[in-house]
Amino acid sequence: MKVLLLYPEFPDTFWSFRHALPFIGKRSAYPPLGLLTVSALLPPHWKRRLVDLNVEKLRDRDLAWADVAFLSAMLVQGPSLAQLIARCRNAGLRTVVGGPVTSADHPTCEGADHVVRGEAEGIVDELVADLEAGNARRRYEASGRADMARVPPPDLRLARLRRYSSMPLQYSRGCPFSCEFCDVIELFGRTPRTKTAEQVLAELEQLHGMGWRGSVFIVDDNFVGNRGAIKALLPRVAEWMRRRRNPFSLFTQASINLAEDDELLSLMRAARFGKVFVGIETPSAECNRAAGKLQNVKADLLESVRRIQEHGMEVMGGFILGFDQDPPEIFEKQIAFIKEAAIPVSMVGILTALPNTRLWRRLSGEGRILRQSVGDNTAALLNFIPRMDPDALLAGYRKVLASIYSPTEYFERAQAMLSRLGAVPKPRLVFSDYLALCRSFIRQGIFARYRVAYWRFLGKTFLRAPRHLGLAVTLAIMGHHFFTLTRRLQPGFPHREVA
């Protein structure tokens, strides 16, 4: 059996980093970990081929080669997924679709021959047997949760590693919290399940053996969901890093209660974690409480961010507008909080009711759902009726974006963050880092309209914190993505500083 693994294209969003990747000569942020894990679960005698539309084109001869196509997608990839399914159908190729898009019952999946819901580890054997026998069913659904200790390393040999800026590694699935708007607990449960330390080290060794050097993204939705397991893992990762002369820099996602634990912060820093994405959502305790994000209510959010930064890790923040409890002044409060917290990379989006979440069920019961979510909470498209006037909400959202991604404001936040950042280990530079530096100097330092703010930022960093100059260039490049996308998403909004 010959299987074609297809990954749909991502649209241009804040998360795509499409306008930053060309600086480092890359085409996409990460290879499709889900599909590569599925590949590792398939029988050894099956032939397989990966086509990630984010880094390469799908050719007619790829379709002609295959007996069946496996596709996986998130909601935001829906339009590209629909096009892929149609192209496979026109070529007479059967399609099997899985991933978060199927768990959300997205209408895109209706065109597929076979739809798989749930974690692949509990379904693949049955699906493979049915495909080989020629009697595969229309729908498959996993029963229970996968045992992470039995999940194999992803089949990275299929991916064109040099076309990506980072490599993904998954340690755990599930989150102990119960945020109303989050679909993670619906997909993976509230009891974090983890791989063994031996599995993690084997995956790091695999990456190292394949020649990868640079950034590795621990993709867990909440890396610190099981603190006991993490504290046992991190010293072994740190020791592996030392023995291998620190080939990787790590980053992940975690809940704000990470800041409560000095030991955990120190262990992460020793294991070479350089940044962490935290769902802060809102400075309003009332909004966080109503959304069930009680870990944020208990914390002093500003102090928590500062503690993480002081331990040498950059904080990237997630923020949400559109809660029922949002006061009229929420937009000014969000801007002020992001500035005071010194979070350069602030992903601000409008609240989205994702299918099968508690928020979706509540709003459905209240008759407030307008449409299926497109999966992009930065698209300024409401999929439910908010309590606030919709026009005021959208205008306020645009105001927040225009403010925080004014180049001057962005560079000031980045400067403030660098001044707080604790001691960080010397980064291991690779060729793409030098390439990025040259391109940044030319594109941002010469041709960008914000070049004065750019040079002022780099100059201050060189004088005040020269050890962070490499990170400063990285932040400047990421800023270019945010400046560009903010302007393109809000074409009528005045944003004259952007090139």
N, C-alpha and C positions, 0 to 999 in steps of 0.2 A: 504494500500500500504506500502510495506517495502522497504526503500531506503538505499543503502550502499554508504556512502560517502568515496571516495577513493582519497588519496593524494599521488602522485608519489614521488619517491625518488630523492633527490638532489645529483648530483655528487660531488666529492671532489673539492671544489673551495675555494678561499679566503673567500667568504661569508658564507660557510658552517660551519666554525669553528670546523670542525670534529676532529681536533687534539687537540683542547682545551677543548671540552666538557667533555671528560672522567675525567679530573681533578676534575670536580664538580659533577661527577656522573650523567650527563645528556646525552640524546641521540640526541636532536635536539634543535635548537635555539628557535623556536616559533611554536605553533600549527597553523594549516591552517585557518586563520581568514576568508577568503572568503567562504570556505565550511561551517564553523560554522555559518556564517551570513545567508547563503542559508538555512541551517537547521532551523534557527529561523523563516524563511519566509514560511516554509512548513506548511500544515494543521496540527492541533494538533492531529488528529486521525492517521496520518501517523507514522509508526514506523521507527526509524532511527538508524544507527550504523556507527561510524567513524573508518576507518583504515588508519592511517598515516604510510606509509611504512618507514618513517624516524625514527620511534620509535618502530615499531612492524611489524610482518609478516602478510600477507594476507593468511587466511586459506581457504581451500576448503569449509568448512562448512559456512563461511561467505558468499561466493558466492551462495551456495545452499539456504541460508536463504532469500536472497533478491529477490525482484521483478524487481528492476531497480538499476543501479549504476550511481551515479553522480560523475564525475571526474572534477577536476580543476587543472590547471598547468601553470607554466611559461615556456618560451622557453627552459630554461636550463634543465627542467625536461622532455623534449621531449622523449628521449630514454626510460625512465621508464614508461612514459605515454603510449607509443606504446605497451610495454609489457603488461601493465594492460588491455588495450583495447582488445588485442589478448586473454588474459586469460579469460576475461569476455565473449568474443564471443565463445570461446571453451566450456564454461560452460553454454551457452545458455542464458546469462544474457544481457538484453538491456543496452546500455550505453548512457549517456547524458554528453557531454563534454563542459565546459565553461572555463572562465578565460582568461588571456592575450594571451595564446597560440592560442585561436580561433580568436582573433582580428588580429593576425599576419598571419592568413591563413596558419598555419603550416601544412605540409602534414600529420603529425601524426594523425590529426583529421579525415582524410578520412575514417578510419576504424570504427569510431563511428556511432551509429545509429542516434543520434540527436546531433546537434551542436548549441550552444547558444553563441551569440555575444552581447557584451554590458553589462551594469550593471544589475545584477540579479533582482533588485527590480522592474524593469519595465517589466519583462518577466515571473516571477515565476507563477503568478496566471494563465496565459494562458497555460503555459506548464503543470502545475498540472492538469488542467481541461482536457487537451488533453490526458495526460497519463492515467488518470482515465477512460476516454471514449474509450481508445484504438485506437485513431486516431492521435497520435502525429506526427508532421511534421519532415522532415529531418533537416530544419534550422529554427532558431528563431533569431530575431535581435531586440534589444531594441530600442525604439524611444525616443529621448530626454535623459535628465539626471535625475537621481534619486534625490528626495527631501530628503536630509540627515536628516532633522528633523523627518522623518518617518521611519528611518532605525532602526530595533530592535537591542537589545544587542545580541552578538553572543551566540550561544548555547554551552557554555563552558562545560556543564555537560557531553558532549560526549568525551571530550579530557582527556587524562591521564596527568594531569597537572604536576605531579612530574617528568615526563620524559623530561620536557623542561626547558631551562635556563631563559626564559623571557616570559611574556605574552603580546599579542598585543592588541592595542586599536586604533581605527581610529577616528579621529576628523573631518578631511576634505578630500575632493577630489578636484583635479584641482590645477593648478599653473598659476600665472599671467604672467610668462615669456614665451619666445618662442625660446628655444634652438633648433638648427637645428637637433641635433642627438637624442633628447628626445621624447619618445613615450607617456609620461604622458599626455601632452596636447592633443594628439590624442585620448587617451582613456577617459580622464575625463574633457577635456576642459580647458580654460584659466581663467574661473571665479571660484575661490574657493568657494565650497559649504560646509557649516559646520553643525555639530550637535549643539544642544543647550547645554548650560552648564548643565542643568538637566540631559540630556542623558549621558554626560561624567561622571558626578558624580555618576549616577546610575551604570555605567559600573565599575567604581572604587569600588563602594560598593559591586557589584556582586563578583569581584575578592577577595575583603577582606572577604566577607562572606563565600567564598569557601576555605578560609584558605591560599590563596596565600600571600607570603611575599617575597619581593626582587624586581627584575627588571621588569619594564613595558616599552615596546617599543611603542611610539606613531608613527604609521607607515606612517603618512602622507608624501607624496613626498615633500611637502614644508609646514612645520608647520606654518611658518610665512607669508603665502600667503595673509592672511586677518588679518592685524595687529590690526585693531580695534576690531574685534571679539576675537582675542587672548588676548588682554589686558583686556577685560571684563571677560574672562574665568579664567585666571591664578590666580587672587586673591581668587577666590572661590575654586580652586584646592588647593592652599596653605592653606586655612582655613580648608578644609577637611583633608588634611594631618596632620595638627596640632591636630585636634580633634581625629584622629585615631592613634596618636603617630608615624607618619611618617612610615607607613608600606612599602612604595614603593620608589624606585629610578627610575627616568624617563629619557629616552633619545629619541631622534627624529632626523629628517632630516630637514634641513633648507637652505635657500639661504644665501649667504655671506652678504647681506644687513642687516641681523640680527645685525651685529656689529655696525651699524649706530645708533642704538636706545638703549641708556643706560637704559631707563625705562623698555624696553622689556627684556633686559638682566637681570636686577635685578628681574623682576617678574618671569622669568623662574628659576632663582636661588632659589628664595623664595619658588617656587612650587617643588623644589627638582629635577630639571633637572641637571644631572651630566655630560652629554656628548651630543654632537650634530654632526651629519655627514653633511659635507658641500661639495658641488661639486665645487672644486677649478679648476679642469681640467688641467690648464697649467699656468705657469708664463708668457707666451707670450700674451700680450694684442692683438696683431694682430690675433692670433688664436681664442681667445675668441670673438673678434669682428666679425670675419668671421662666427663663429658658432652661432651668435645671442645671446651670453651670455653677454649682455651688462652690467648687474649688476656687473659682475666681472671686466669689463673694467673700470667702474667708481670707483671701490674700490681700495684702497691700500691693496693688498691681505695679505701681511705680517703683517701690522698693524691691519687689521681686525681679523686675527687669534689670534694675541696677546690679543686684547681687549676681545674676547670671553673667552680665557684662564684666563685672569685676573679676570673675573667675576665668576671663579670657575667651568667652564665647559671645559672638555676635548674636543678638536676638532679632529674628525676623518675626513680624507680628501679623496676625490675622484679625481683621476688624469687620464688624457688621453694622449696617444701618437698616432700619425698617422694623425694629421690634415694636410690638404693640405699646410698650411702655416708654418709647423714646419721647423725651420732652422736645419742645420746639427748638431749644438751644443745643440739641445733641450734636449738630454739625460743628459748631464752634468748640464744643467739648472734645470731640474726637480730634480735631486739629490740634488743640492745645495739649491733649494727652500725648499724641504721637510726637509732638515737638519736645515736650518735657522728658518723655521717656527716651528720646534720642534713638528712635528706631528708623533707620533709613529705608529699609525694605518693608513697607507697610502695605499689606494686601487688603485694601478696603473694598468690600462688596456689599451688594444689597441682599438682604435676607431672602433665601430661596427655600421654598417648601419642596423638599425632595420626596419622591414617592416612598411609601412604606415607612416613613418616619412618624414620630409622635406629632410633630408639627403638621405634617400632611393630614394625618387622621383628624386632628383637632380642627384645622381650617376647613377640611371637607365637611365635617359635621356642622360647621358654622356657615356653610355655603359661600366660602370666600376664595376657593380655588378658581383661578381663571384659565390656566393652561398647564400642560406638562412642562417641567423645567427643562431648559436647554443645557443645564449643567455648568453654566458660566455665570457666576454671581457678580461679575464685573461688567456685564453686558447692558446694564441700565434697562433691563426688561423685567417688569414685575410679573410673577406668575400667581399672585394672590392679591386680594384687596387689602391694603394696609389700613391701619387706624388713622395714620397721618394722611393728609391730602396727597394723592399720588404725585401731582405736579410739584408740590413742595418737597416731597421726598427725593424725586429725581433731580430737582434743581439743587437741593442741598448736597446730594451725592456728588454732582459735578463740581460744586464749590469745594468740597473736601479734596477731591482729586487734583483740581487746579492749584490748590494751595500747597498740598504736601509734595506735589511733583512739579512745582516751580523749581527750576534748577537751583536758584539761590537758596530756597528753603531746604531742599534736599541735601545740598552740600553742607549747609549749616548743621543739619541733624547728623550727617555722617561725621563731621568734624567733632561734634560733641560726643558721639559714640566712641570714636577712636581715643578721645581723651580719657574716657572711663575704662576702656578695655584693659583688663589685666594682662599679665605677662603671657605671651604666646610663643610657642616654639618656632624656630626658624623654618619657614616653609620649604618644601622640596620643589624647586622650580623645574618645569618641563618646557619643551619647545613652544607649546601653545601659549605659555605665559609670556615669553619674550615677544611672540608674534602679537599678542594682545596689547602689550605695552606700546609697540611701534604704531599699531593701527589706532590706538587711543590717542596718542600724541598728535597724529595727523588728522583723524576725523573729528576728534573733540577739541583738540588744542589749537587747530588751525581753521577748520571749516565750520565748526558749530557756532551758532549765534550766542551760545552760553559760554564761549571759550574763556572769557574773563573770569567768571565764577569758577570754572574748571581749574584754571591755573592758580587762582587764589587758594582753592581747596588743596591742591597738591603741594603748593608752596608752603602753606601753614603746616601740613603734615610733615614735610621734609624738615622743617625747623623745630617743630614741637614733638613729633613722635616718628622719627625716621624709621623705626623698626616696623611701623605699620604702613609703610609706603606702598608695598605690594597690595595689601588689602584695600588701600585707598583707591588704587587704580581699578581694582575689581569692582568696588562700589561705584566708581564713576561710570564704568561700562554698563553696569546694571541700571544705573540712573538713566543712561541714554535710552534703554528699552522703555522704561517707565515714562520718560518725557515724550517719546515718540508715540507710544500707544495712547497716552492720555490725550494728546492732540488729535489722534485719529478717531478715538472713540467719541470725542466731544468736539467735532469740527467747528461748531458755532461758538465755542467758548474761547475768550481771549487768552492766548497762551503764547505771547510773542517771543519768548526767550528761546523756544525750541528751534533747533535747526531743521 
